[in-house]
Amino acid sequence: MKAPARPVADHSPWSVFLIFLRLGLTSFGGPIAHLGYFRDEFVVRRQWLSERGYADLVALCQFLPGPSSSQVGIALGLTRAGYAGALAAWLGFTLPSAIALILFAGLLISQGSPAPGVLQGLKIVAVAVVAQAIWGMARSLCPDRQRVTIMAAATIAVLMLTGIWSQLLVLVAGGLVGLMLFRPVADPQPDRFSVPVSRRTGTFALLLFTALLAGLPMLAVLFPGGLVALTDSFYRVGALVFGGGHVVLPLLQAETVDAGWMDVDTFLAGYGATQAVPGPLFTFAAFLGAAMDTGLPGWLNGLLCLVVIFLPSFLLVIGVLPFWERLRHELRVQAALAGVNAAVVGLLLAALYQPMWVTAIRGPGDFALALAALVALMFWKLPPWLVVTATAAAGWLLA
């Protein structure tokens, strides 16, 4: 039986906020799971767009740097209720986990650190979560020997080279190799969907995105340290991460731990806690900001980092959507994306080893606990928050 038409109120920003707030409170499992929740909510239940239109939107956001699931949410809010709808969708989906992580950072600072066993448990479960992500992404993004080779080469390059720009160069190289190796077949004409953004506005958003990406490093040189450098770091991470989600881990590590903002134990404790909350993994930025000492109150610093790391996603979605009807037919774009995605898996594999494995797995007991967490996630399909909580408790008991 066909579902009844949704009420007109669904077009209001407030209605969009409430829908995404429910998703932000219940969407555990990372970006791939989030896309499944979105499809069930907006294609099956609410019929905001067709199956084909949703698939095209997901493909666009996979192509863009930044958190793909959050970008899909921003785009859905934008097409449904304009700019206010885009902001409402992001706030509803993001704030629950961001608030929880800011509170966790405050607890971490006020008590110095959680119990040593809890901290170790959080570091161990982070290994299991990233291993699960690598396995799932490799199965879909590296289905042939060419892409497996790109993945392996990217892993070796990232481990041998240092610095955030080396990771970007690896992704660019993956795209160039994809252009040379792959020859995608043209898809049938996709469904069309309306976008309440003019091409002029889209062009302005893309120019602003580029200006901030180029201008913030210059300002950070003129005004070293403090909030300008922090803004530059988090904006650059949000603008340069391909693959989203777990891929942000090595980039944020380079900008926070390697830069001396915090120690690696605090970093990994926050990353482990991020797995226990629903919503986008990019809210890890809220924890990092709240755990840093910049002169601002922790909660305000956390909100600053949260807004800055998501700002590129807003500019890119607004900038690219008006041109997407033409762009999504370009086979060369699809070929380059195949190489980039394989390199993304390699970058993740490198991050699994350094800093995660070498920091968290210190003996047979740690390995056994990580293996148990991985089996619980992959084969028993237990909720990530439950696995995180149980692993943290096991770490405390074993300590």
Buried (B, 14 or more C-beta within 10 A) or exposed (E): EEEEEEEEEBBBBEBBBBBBBBBBBEBBBBBBBBBEBBBEBBBEEBEBBBEBBBBBBBBBBBBBBBBBBBBBBBBBBBBBBBBBBBBBBBBBBBBBBBBBBBBBBBEBBEEEBBEEBBBBBBBBBBBBBBBBBBEBBBEEBBEEEBBBBBBBBBBBBBBEEEEBEEBBBBBBBBBEBBBEBBEBEEBEEBEEBEBBBEEEBBEBBBEBBEEBBEEBBEBBEEEEEEBBBBBBBBBBBBBBBBBBBBBBBBBBBBBBBBEEBBEBBBBBBBBBBBBBBBBBBBBBBBBBBBBBEBEBEBBEBBBBBBBBBBBBBBBBBBBBBBBBEEEBEEEEBBBBBBBBBBBBBBBBBBBBEEBBBEBBBEEEBBBBBBBBBBEBBBEEEBBBBEBBBBBBEBBBEEE
